[in-house]
Every structure is written in C-alpha cells, then in structure tokens.
Amino acid sequence: MGKAARKKNKAPKVRDVFVAQPFEGLSFEPELIALREFVPSATAKLPLKEGDREVTLATVLPGAAAAFVRTDERVFVGLQVQTRSSDISRDLGRSLKWALDAKPGDVLSVPDTTSAPAEGERLQDLLVTDAELDVTLHDNFDWWLPEDTEAEGDVKLSLDRANEAIMPTERLGAGSYWVLAGEKAHLRWVRPEPENALLQALARLSAAGELNLGDGSRYAGSFRAHGLLVPVWDLDPEAHAREWAEPAKQLGVRLEEALASLDSEPLNAAERRARDGLIGRQLTIR
C-alpha cells in the first residue's frame, strides 16, 4: 500500500477538548464540586433520568475506584479518582453506565478516559438536571461494606487508614461546608455565579466591612475548582459547626443582595480596590 493510500485510510484523530466547567447545566453543580474536591466521606442518591436501579454517588470508594457494586447489590460511583480525562462529566457518565450493568462484587478500578467521546455519556445526559442532591455526610467509611459485615485483612487496613484521615466536616448549605483541618477551621463555599460577578459582590461586601461571619471569622481568600470560584473563610476552631450555620445564612443573604445591586450600581473606587485585593488572595487546599 502506498503512502497516499495509507494516509487516506488512516482514522481521523479525535481532538480531546478540555472542559473547564464540566458540571455546567446541573442544578447541583456546586455540590458535585464540593464532594469531589474537599468533602471526605459523603454519599447521595443520583437522580437518574431512566431505569429503576438505584445508584449512589460517593466521594471516595475503596482503592479510589471509579465504581463498584457491593455484595448486597448496592451500586456506587466514585467522584474522587486518580485518573481523569479532559471532561470529568464524561468520565463519571461512563462510570455510571458501567455501574448500571455491573454485578455484585464487580469493581471498575479507573474510569474510561481513552475512548472516543460518544453521545449520551455525560452526566448531563444521564441525570435529571434540575433535581436536588440529597447529601449524607459520614464520619467514617464503614458504608463501604454492607451492614453487619466485619472488615478483615487488607480491607480492614484500608478502611482503618481511610477513617483516620477524615477531617471533621459539616454541611451548612448547598455547596457550603465547615471543615476542621487540623488546628484550623474553615468555611469552604462553592458558589454558582460567574467568577467576575462573584468577585465584584465579594468586593462590595469587603469595602462595607461585611465580608465575614462575625467574631472569630475572617475572609481568607478563594480558589478555583472546575470553573467555579470557592471563597474560604477562617473560623474559630473552638466554635462548633452549628454555631456558624446562621451567620453563614446571613452572609449568603448579603451576598445575594450585593450580586443583585451590580447591574444598577457599578463598583466605586473603594470597592474596585477591594476587588483587586481579593483577586490577589488565591489559595490552594492541596
């Protein structure tokens, strides 16, 4: 076969385009980002468009697996995995489709990140996009095993290590979590708004001295995760998580009011200076 013929018969190369905001279009986008990035142990029933098989979304599965089916036939899909493609939503969608056909004891160690993209593989194709995600937090990973099952051998070692690494975490609202990280406590809040608008609203509150949750709190900065901005506040670690629930709610109201005011009230000079300061306070949590 000549060069021209080989070139003609060569399969076209599939361009793998990076998706910066993979969960866009899902009403529970902030929740998915929180569960993937910093919530240690949590589960939630996935709102499937079709089928009657119940599938549970989980932060971390044994061995950081992409999906598995317990011996009692409960199906799990994991968010925190070790490999990813350019589109996390597609990775999760493929893991979900695998899980729907899997049998008890089956494990998908890693998501499929190499196959060419196909229609109907993303979470947005498989889930009810405007549903609510009912998140259950756990203070351990014992839910990896069916009830009344004792962990033994390597499974017990893995479970013990995972349990020891858990940071105490409480959910304060949608995408909003109190986390006790060692000697420090934080509020990490995944916000659904476009970054520019959110920064302007945060700057408006900052200039007015209202960008906090009261005594024992301060705005620490923000980080980006999967296309959304995640503001972070340092909190008094001696205070219980529930003590921050109402202040966080009030802060949310102030933030919504600031966002609503942006169309009619552009930032003034002091607010613009505050915005520039906020932009420079980028954090990393890893």
Backbone torsions as a table, in degrees:
resi	resn	phi	psi	omega
1	MET	NA	130.1	-179.4
2	GLY	-74.7	170.0	-178.3
3	LYS	-61.1	-39.5	-177.9
4	ALA	-63.8	-41.2	-179.7
5	ALA	-67.1	-42.0	179.5
6	ARG	-62.0	-41.6	180.0
7	LYS	-64.4	-38.5	-178.5
8	LYS	-67.2	-37.6	-176.2
9	ASN	-87.3	-3.8	-178.7
10	LYS	-69.0	133.5	-179.7
11	ALA	-64.7	139.1	179.8
12	PRO	-64.5	141.4	-179.3
13	LYS	-75.2	133.0	179.5
14	VAL	-87.6	123.2	-179.7
15	ARG	-82.3	124.5	-179.5
16	ASP	-95.2	101.9	-173.9
17	VAL	-92.6	127.5	-179.4
18	PHE	-67.5	131.0	178.3
19	VAL	-104.1	107.7	-173.9
20	ALA	-73.0	-29.0	-179.5
21	GLN	-124.6	76.1	-168.7
22	PRO	-67.6	-23.2	-176.7
23	PHE	-102.7	13.4	179.9
24	GLU	-59.6	136.8	-179.5
25	GLY	98.6	-11.4	176.0
26	LEU	-97.0	130.4	-177.2
27	SER	-63.5	-23.6	-179.2
28	PHE	-102.3	28.4	179.3
29	GLU	-53.9	-49.0	179.6
30	PRO	-60.0	-35.9	-179.6
31	GLU	-66.0	-42.6	179.1
32	LEU	-61.2	-41.1	-179.5
33	ILE	-65.8	-43.0	178.5
34	ALA	-62.0	-44.3	-178.6
35	LEU	-66.8	-31.3	179.9
36	ARG	-79.6	-34.4	-169.1
37	GLU	-95.6	-37.7	-172.4
38	PHE	-147.3	-5.0	175.8
39	VAL	-83.1	125.4	-172.7
40	PRO	-75.5	-51.3	-174.0
41	SER	-137.0	108.3	-179.4
42	ALA	-156.5	155.0	177.9
43	THR	-137.3	158.9	177.4
44	ALA	-158.6	139.6	176.8
45	LYS	-71.9	129.8	-179.9
46	LEU	-80.1	133.4	178.4
47	PRO	-83.0	86.5	-176.3
48	LEU	-73.8	143.3	175.8
49	LYS	-71.7	-37.5	-174.5
50	GLU	-133.8	156.9	175.6
51	GLY	88.3	160.0	-178.5
52	ASP	-113.7	7.5	177.6
53	ARG	-80.6	129.3	-178.5
54	GLU	-83.2	130.7	179.7
55	VAL	-123.9	132.4	-179.7
56	THR	-105.1	125.0	173.0
57	LEU	-81.7	137.8	-177.4
58	ALA	-134.3	151.0	177.2
59	THR	-65.7	-59.6	-176.4
60	VAL	-132.3	135.3	175.0
61	LEU	-109.0	164.8	179.1
62	PRO	-53.9	131.0	-179.4
63	GLY	68.5	17.8	-176.6
64	ALA	56.0	35.6	-179.4
65	ALA	-65.4	156.1	178.9
66	ALA	-78.9	-31.2	179.2
67	ALA	-167.2	156.0	172.2
68	PHE	-162.5	163.1	177.8
69	VAL	-119.4	121.7	179.5
70	ARG	-69.0	164.7	-179.2
71	THR	-64.3	-19.2	176.8
72	ASP	-91.9	13.4	174.6
73	GLU	78.5	4.1	174.9
74	ARG	-72.2	134.7	-172.9
75	VAL	-104.9	133.0	-178.5
76	PHE	-129.5	142.2	171.8
77	VAL	-121.9	131.0	-175.7
78	GLY	-97.5	141.5	178.2
79	LEU	-90.4	-41.2	-175.1
80	GLN	-92.2	94.0	-178.2
81	VAL	-118.2	169.0	-172.9
82	GLN	-91.8	-16.4	179.2
83	THR	-126.4	153.7	-179.6
84	ARG	-154.0	158.5	174.3
85	SER	-101.6	-162.1	179.0
86	SER	-78.6	-7.4	-177.9
87	ASP	-137.9	99.7	-177.2
88	ILE	-64.0	-34.2	179.1
89	SER	-62.2	-38.2	177.5
90	ARG	-68.8	-40.3	176.8
91	ASP	-56.9	-47.8	-178.2
92	LEU	-67.8	-37.2	178.0
93	GLY	-62.8	-41.2	177.7
94	ARG	-65.9	-40.0	177.6
95	SER	-64.2	-38.6	178.4
96	LEU	-64.4	-44.7	179.7
97	LYS	-64.5	-36.4	175.3
98	TRP	-62.9	-44.9	-175.6
99	ALA	-64.0	-33.1	-178.1
100	LEU	-64.7	-24.1	-179.1
101	ASP	-107.1	1.4	-174.8
102	ALA	-81.0	161.2	-178.8
103	LYS	-111.5	161.8	178.4
104	PRO	-52.0	131.3	-178.8
105	GLY	93.8	-14.4	179.6
106	ASP	-72.0	142.5	179.8
107	VAL	-133.6	131.1	171.6
108	LEU	-101.9	102.3	-172.1
109	SER	-65.1	-43.5	-179.3
110	VAL	-134.7	151.0	177.9
111	PRO	-71.2	158.1	176.1
112	ASP	-77.5	109.3	-178.2
113	THR	-114.7	5.7	-172.7
114	THR	-115.4	-22.3	-179.1
115	SER	-67.0	151.8	177.8
116	ALA	-63.6	142.2	179.8
117	PRO	-58.1	143.7	178.3
118	ALA	-134.4	160.8	179.2
119	GLU	-66.2	144.8	172.4
120	GLY	77.4	20.4	-177.1
121	GLU	-101.4	-19.8	-174.3
122	ARG	-80.6	158.7	178.6
123	LEU	-57.2	-36.3	-179.7
124	GLN	-62.2	-23.5	178.5
125	ASP	-83.7	-26.2	-169.5
126	LEU	-104.7	-17.6	-175.1
127	LEU	-113.5	158.3	172.5
128	VAL	-73.2	111.3	-167.7
129	THR	-70.6	-24.0	-177.7
130	ASP	-104.6	16.8	-179.9
131	ALA	-78.9	168.0	172.3
132	GLU	-98.8	149.3	178.2
133	LEU	-103.9	115.2	-178.6
134	ASP	-89.0	98.0	-173.3
135	VAL	-88.6	133.3	173.2
136	THR	-113.4	120.9	176.8
137	LEU	-88.1	146.3	178.3
138	HIS	-126.0	147.6	177.9
139	ASP	-95.3	9.4	174.4
140	ASN	-158.6	-175.9	179.2
141	PHE	-111.7	24.7	-178.9
142	ASP	-62.4	-19.6	179.0
143	TRP	-69.6	-7.8	173.5
144	TRP	-59.9	-28.1	-176.6
145	LEU	-108.6	151.2	173.3
146	PRO	-61.0	155.4	178.6
147	GLU	-58.0	146.7	178.4
148	ASP	64.5	24.0	176.2
149	THR	-110.6	129.3	179.8
150	GLU	-92.6	131.1	176.9
151	ALA	-75.5	140.1	179.9
152	GLU	-137.0	156.7	172.5
153	GLY	57.9	-133.7	-177.2
154	ASP	-62.9	-33.9	179.0
155	VAL	-62.0	-43.3	179.3
156	LYS	-64.9	-41.4	178.3
157	LEU	-61.9	-44.8	178.7
158	SER	-62.9	-43.4	-179.6
159	LEU	-65.0	-42.6	179.9
160	ASP	-63.3	-42.4	179.3
161	ARG	-63.4	-42.5	-179.8
162	ALA	-64.9	-42.5	180.0
163	ASN	-63.7	-37.5	-179.1
164	GLU	-68.4	-25.8	-175.7
165	ALA	-87.2	-6.1	-175.6
166	ILE	-68.8	131.5	171.3
167	MET	-93.5	132.7	178.3
168	PRO	-54.0	130.3	-174.4
169	THR	-140.3	139.1	176.2
170	GLU	-133.4	141.3	178.9
171	ARG	-89.8	125.0	179.1
172	LEU	-100.1	-18.3	-179.5
173	GLY	175.4	-172.8	-177.8
174	ALA	-61.3	115.9	179.7
175	GLY	69.3	11.3	-173.8
176	SER	-118.9	119.1	-173.4
177	TYR	-135.9	133.5	168.4
178	TRP	-84.9	131.3	-178.3
179	VAL	-132.5	129.1	174.2
180	LEU	-97.8	104.9	-176.9
181	ALA	-107.1	93.0	-177.5
182	GLY	67.5	-121.1	-179.4
183	GLU	-91.5	2.3	-178.1
184	LYS	-119.1	148.0	175.0
185	ALA	-117.7	145.2	-177.4
186	HIS	-137.4	155.9	162.7
187	LEU	-108.8	120.3	176.2
188	ARG	-112.7	123.1	-169.0
189	TRP	-130.1	104.6	176.5
190	VAL	-76.0	118.6	-176.2
191	ARG	-103.7	141.4	-176.3
192	PRO	-83.6	-10.9	-173.6
193	GLU	-74.1	155.9	172.0
194	PRO	-56.9	144.2	-171.8
195	GLU	-57.9	-43.5	-176.1
196	ASN	-62.9	-45.0	179.4
197	ALA	-65.1	-41.1	-179.3
198	LEU	-64.0	-43.1	179.0
199	LEU	-62.1	-38.4	177.6
200	GLN	-64.6	-41.8	179.3
201	ALA	-66.3	-41.6	177.2
202	LEU	-62.7	-39.6	179.2
203	ALA	-64.6	-39.3	178.4
204	ARG	-61.3	-43.5	177.8
205	LEU	-67.4	-40.0	-179.6
206	SER	-61.6	-44.9	-179.8
207	ALA	-64.1	-28.2	179.5
208	ALA	-89.6	1.0	-179.3
209	GLY	72.1	27.2	-175.3
210	GLU	-118.7	16.5	-178.0
211	LEU	-96.0	58.5	177.4
212	ASN	-155.5	179.8	179.5
213	LEU	-114.2	23.9	-179.8
214	GLY	98.9	-167.6	-178.2
215	ASP	-57.9	140.9	178.9
216	GLY	83.6	14.1	180.0
217	SER	-137.2	153.4	173.0
218	ARG	-154.8	149.0	176.9
219	TYR	-73.3	125.5	-175.4
220	ALA	-97.0	-31.1	-176.5
221	GLY	146.1	-158.0	-178.1
222	SER	-152.2	162.6	171.6
223	PHE	-139.1	159.2	179.8
224	ARG	-98.5	141.5	178.0
225	ALA	-146.2	113.9	174.4
226	HIS	52.9	42.6	173.1
227	GLY	91.7	-6.1	179.2
228	LEU	-118.4	157.1	179.1
229	LEU	-94.3	139.7	-178.8
230	VAL	-121.4	96.1	175.1
231	PRO	-68.2	148.9	-177.9
232	VAL	-131.6	135.7	175.2
233	TRP	-118.5	138.4	170.3
234	ASP	-83.4	136.9	-177.0
235	LEU	-127.0	156.8	175.8
236	ASP	-62.9	115.7	-176.7
237	PRO	-69.9	-14.0	179.2
238	GLU	-78.1	-19.3	179.7
239	ALA	-84.2	141.9	178.5
240	HIS	-72.6	154.0	-178.7
241	ALA	-54.8	-40.1	-176.1
242	ARG	-65.0	-21.4	178.6
243	GLU	-70.1	-16.5	-179.6
244	TRP	-99.7	-3.2	-176.5
245	ALA	-63.8	-49.9	-179.0
246	GLU	-69.0	-45.6	175.3
247	PRO	-57.5	-37.8	177.9
248	ALA	-65.4	-39.4	178.4
249	LYS	-63.1	-42.9	179.1
250	GLN	-66.3	-39.0	175.8
251	LEU	-61.8	-39.6	177.9
252	GLY	-60.9	-39.2	177.7
253	VAL	-64.5	-45.5	179.6
254	ARG	-62.4	-38.7	-179.8
255	LEU	-66.6	-41.6	177.7
256	GLU	-63.0	-39.5	179.0
257	GLU	-66.2	-39.9	178.9
258	ALA	-65.4	-40.8	177.5
259	LEU	-61.8	-42.2	-178.2
260	ALA	-67.7	-24.2	-176.6
261	SER	-83.7	-11.7	-171.7
262	LEU	-65.6	-34.6	-178.0
263	ASP	-65.3	-37.7	-176.3
264	SER	-97.6	-16.7	-177.2
265	GLU	-132.7	92.8	176.9
266	PRO	-61.2	158.5	179.8
267	LEU	-61.9	137.5	173.7
268	ASN	-85.3	-177.4	-174.4
269	ALA	-61.1	-43.3	-179.3
270	ALA	-65.9	-38.4	179.5
271	GLU	-69.9	-34.8	177.0
272	ARG	-66.5	-39.0	176.1
273	ARG	-64.0	-39.8	178.1
274	ALA	-64.1	-39.7	178.3
275	ARG	-62.5	-43.8	179.4
276	ASP	-61.0	-37.8	177.4
277	GLY	-66.8	-39.1	179.8
278	LEU	-66.9	-37.6	-179.5
279	ILE	-61.6	-32.8	-178.8
280	GLY	-80.4	-3.7	-177.0
281	ARG	-104.4	66.4	178.3
282	GLN	-90.1	138.9	-176.3
283	LEU	-115.6	161.9	167.1
284	THR	-129.1	140.7	-178.4
285	ILE	-110.2	6.6	-178.6
286	ARG	-114.6	NA	NA
